[in-house]
Amino acid sequence: MPSQGPNSPGTLVEDDSYGMSAWTDPSQAATSDDTYATADVFSFPAPIDTFYLKATNFSFSIPGGATIDGILVEIEKSKASGLESVIDRQVRIVKGGTIGSTEKADANPWTTTDTYVSYGGSSDLWGESWSASDINASDFGVVLSAGTDGSSGTAQIDHFRITVYYTEGAAGGGQQKAVVASAVAHPSWTDE
């Protein structure tokens, strides 16, 4: 099965449509280089999750007519210290600039070691129907919000990357071949 990626995002922004805690330096999550987009999560007086960190503009060039089979998102993340409790609160796909409703948050607590965690896969469409143009668009991507299931802490995102799996469309040119075949059978058709 053909695939493209893993591709890194060209655009990283904070989206305040969910959560309450701001991200610092969102653009630091564009490459795996041990510099981080960070945000605090709080457990008291009430749980406070982060805003979405939105990664888009992945520069895909899926061929027109391809069938999209699956989308694998990988997020390299960690927490700032061993005393904190940081978890995924929401991980969702972004299609046409709109955040999807299918939830992919991982239940495992974040560790202090940068680790890529996988979401979706080669046959997972995240509850959406896709065309090549949807994937190639600059507003295709993913969002993450972090929270806590215990003590307050600091979430750290080092890198987003996406791989897209697809089946190539049928080769075009059938109609052109028919015209050429007719011209060969009737050479006078090509006379001016």
C-alpha positions in Angstrom: 0.0 0.0 0.0 1.5 3.4 -1.0 2.0 6.0 1.7 3.4 9.5 2.2 5.1 10.7 5.3 5.8 11.0 8.0 5.4 14.7 7.3 5.9 17.5 9.8 3.6 20.5 10.2 4.2 23.9 8.7 1.8 25.7 11.0 1.4 25.3 14.8 -1.1 27.5 16.7 -3.1 27.5 19.8 -6.8 27.0 19.5 -8.9 28.2 22.5 -12.1 26.4 21.4 -11.4 23.9 24.2 -9.5 24.1 27.5 -8.3 27.0 29.6 -4.5 26.8 29.8 -2.3 28.5 27.2 0.6 26.9 25.2 4.0 28.6 25.2 6.0 28.5 21.9 3.6 26.3 19.8 6.0 26.4 16.9 8.6 24.4 18.8 6.5 21.2 18.0 7.4 21.4 14.3 10.6 19.3 14.6 12.0 16.6 16.9 14.8 18.7 18.5 14.2 18.6 22.3 12.7 22.1 22.3 9.1 22.1 23.4 5.7 23.7 23.1 4.6 23.6 26.8 1.4 24.2 28.8 0.5 23.7 32.4 -2.4 21.5 33.6 -4.0 22.0 36.9 -5.9 19.7 39.3 -7.0 22.4 41.9 -9.4 24.0 42.6 -10.9 22.2 39.5 -9.3 20.3 36.6 -8.0 22.7 34.0 -7.0 21.3 30.6 -4.9 23.0 28.0 -6.2 24.7 24.9 -5.8 22.7 21.7 -2.4 22.7 20.2 -3.3 22.6 16.5 -0.8 21.3 13.9 -1.7 21.8 10.2 -0.1 22.4 6.8 1.7 19.0 6.4 2.5 19.5 2.7 1.1 16.3 1.4 0.8 15.6 -2.3 -1.5 12.6 -2.6 -2.3 11.9 -6.2 -5.7 13.0 -7.4 -8.2 10.1 -7.6 -6.4 8.1 -4.8 -8.5 6.4 -2.2 -7.4 7.3 1.3 -7.1 4.2 3.4 -5.8 5.5 6.8 -4.1 8.2 8.7 -1.4 7.7 11.3 -0.6 10.5 13.6 2.5 10.4 15.9 3.0 12.9 18.7 6.4 13.1 20.5 5.5 14.2 24.1 6.6 14.1 27.7 5.9 15.7 31.1 8.4 18.0 32.8 9.0 15.9 36.0 8.3 12.6 37.6 6.1 14.2 40.3 3.5 15.4 37.8 0.5 13.7 36.3 -0.2 14.6 32.6 -2.5 12.7 30.3 -4.1 13.2 26.9 -7.4 14.9 27.2 -8.3 15.1 23.5 -6.6 14.1 20.2 -8.7 14.8 17.1 -8.2 15.1 13.4 -8.6 18.4 11.6 -10.4 18.3 8.2 -11.0 21.5 6.2 -10.0 23.5 9.2 -12.8 21.8 11.4 -11.9 19.7 14.4 -13.4 16.2 14.1 -15.6 14.5 16.7 -13.7 11.1 16.8 -11.7 10.9 20.0 -8.3 9.2 19.9 -6.8 10.3 23.3 -4.4 7.7 24.7 -5.2 6.6 28.3 -1.6 6.1 29.4 0.1 8.8 31.5 2.9 10.8 29.9 6.4 9.9 30.9 9.4 12.1 31.5 11.1 10.7 28.4 10.2 12.0 25.0 8.2 9.3 23.4 6.3 9.1 20.1 2.7 7.9 20.7 0.7 6.6 17.7 -2.9 7.5 17.0 -4.9 6.0 14.1 -3.2 3.8 11.6 -3.0 2.5 8.0 -6.7 1.6 8.0 -8.1 4.2 10.3 -10.0 7.1 8.8 -10.8 8.9 12.1 -14.6 8.7 11.4 -14.3 10.8 8.2 -14.5 10.3 4.5 -11.5 11.7 2.6 -10.3 12.8 -0.8 -6.7 13.5 -1.8 -7.5 17.2 -1.9 -8.6 17.1 1.8 -5.3 15.6 2.8 -3.2 18.0 0.6 -5.0 21.0 1.9 -3.1 23.4 4.2 -5.9 23.1 6.8 -5.6 19.3 7.3 -4.0 18.3 10.6 -4.5 17.3 14.2 -5.2 18.8 17.6 -4.1 17.8 21.1 -5.3 19.0 24.5 -3.6 17.7 27.7 -5.0 17.4 31.2 -4.2 15.7 34.5 -5.7 12.8 36.4 -3.8 13.8 39.6 -1.4 16.5 40.5 -0.8 19.6 38.4 2.0 19.4 35.8 3.5 20.7 32.6 2.8 19.1 29.3 5.7 19.1 26.7 5.2 18.5 22.9 8.4 18.1 20.9 7.0 17.0 17.5 3.9 16.1 15.4 4.1 14.0 12.4 1.5 12.3 10.1 1.7 9.4 7.6 -1.1 8.9 5.1 -1.8 5.5 3.5 -3.7 5.4 0.2 -4.6 3.3 -2.9 -3.8 4.9 -6.2 -6.6 5.6 -8.6 -7.1 3.8 -11.9 -4.7 5.1 -14.6 -6.5 7.6 -16.8 -6.3 7.8 -20.6 -8.9 5.2 -21.6 -10.8 7.6 -23.7 -7.7 9.0 -25.4 -6.6 5.4 -26.2 -10.0 4.8 -27.9 -9.6 7.9 -30.0 -6.1 6.9 -31.1 -7.3 3.4 -31.9 -10.1 4.8 -34.1 -7.7 7.1 -35.9 -5.5 4.2 -36.7 -8.4 2.2 -38.0 -9.6 5.2 -40.0 -6.5 7.2 -41.1 -8.6 9.7 -43.1 -9.9 11.0 -39.7 -6.6 12.6 -39.0 -6.4 14.5 -42.4 -6.7 18.2 -42.2 
